[in-house]
Amino acid sequence: MNYKLLHVFRNTPFGRETFLQSLYFCKTINASPVVYIPKTDKFLMYFSNDAVQIDMDRSYLTSPETARSHAEELFNEMGLKPMFYEPKNFTASSLPDIATNFDYLCFPRSVSERSSIIGLGHIGPKVRRMIRYAKFPILISSPVFKPWKSISVFFGGSSNALNAMKLGLKIAMSSGLPLDIYTVKEKRSKAYYEELIKKEGLEQPVSQFSNQWHFYNKSDFDTLLYEVPHNSLIVLGAYGHGLIKNLVLGNKMEHIQSTVTNNLLITGPYSSISL
């Protein structure tokens, strides 16, 4: 299948770093990057459970006369075919409707606040809402372009953690890169998590494609974050139970953001992941 990733292009040095990350992600998993160059500072995406309006900071409209050529140069640098998206429908003249039939979407940590004021430990409210309602995984890029050489799945046992496991396995199959699993046990035994994988029919692919399953006590979360390779793509679920329950909207995610510079691939509650 020809998977497609939508990237909203920002014609700035910061935007260049984010776009290079999208291109690298696509090249690594053999997907097609599609670029949307905004002409207004907002757009709308209609999902089955909500309509999400994204209000971007004005830097997304920087130098429109050079935006396409700059994007094409980066496509060529990565050896990928340039593909651009033009919205066909508009809710209002300045509010284009962006299709939701993509497989991935890349965002920086925030799209509605100037990058200069976004700390490493902050995910903007618009990005959080997109994660909440999107039917596809969201790639949150590192602050600067950072190639990744392995996959690290955070598995906490929830339904969305199972989605994250499937997504991590899918990325490992596509890329041929090694995969490791990281679990905070939270008063449960290793056997409990292994049984969850078995019931989901994932025992064989996990055995085939993962290198090691790392288990930690709840108090060792900082140790877990340090031991995840700095050049690994972290795959995790949002809005689940246990550790994953707090991962996106609470202190855990902010702690992760202020601790690691890894790229994050997040699957929300409406994402449907299959191998």
Secondary structure, DSSP 8 states (H G I E B T S, - for coil): ---EEEEE---SHHHHHHHHHHHHHHHHHT-EEEEE--SSSEEEEE-SS-EEEEE--GGGGS-HHHHHHHHHHHHHHTT----B----EEEETTEEE-----SEEEE-S-SSS-GGG--TT---HHHHHHHHH-SS-EEE--SS-----EEEEE--SSHHHHHHHHHHHHHHHHH---EEEEEE-TT--HHHHHHHHHHTT-HHHHHHHEEEEEEE-GGGHHHHHHHS-TTEEEEEE-S-SGGGGGTTTSHHHHHHHHH----EEEE-TT-----
